[in-house]
Amino acid sequence: MLNREKIIVLLLGLMSLFYLISGVALYFFSQLTFDTMPGYYGVFNNHFIKDAGLAFSSSGILLAIALFRENERLSFSFCASIFVVLHGLFHVQMLLGGMIPGEYVAYELMQVIVPAIVLMVLIGAMYYGKTINTEIEYNKGINPP
């Protein structure tokens, strides 16, 4: 049976792969990757696409490190989330501002917005779990202030 911690680690691992694969594809296959994106992303700019690839790769690497650094998992995950969440908020702004055609709303949700929300929820679950565990330890006298 999966407990809360195993589910968090499993989801972090999947998200790490998602961002690493996305980042590598954007960096090394920038034209090919861009050609699969909807037309409203504008004109191809190799430098910009490679920058995005590096940002996604950074998030994926930080999430991968978080998998193996249990005591620092929350910190590494938070650092990984900074670009992801800000990028997701920008795409929410694009949706609300009418910059994205209606037929591409599902694409935006699945590629950008939902993964950012999932990562925020995971960080919240890790923080909440850490807070609860600290309170339990304190109440048992394990880690007094």
Beta strands, then each sheet from edge to edge (+ up, - down):
end
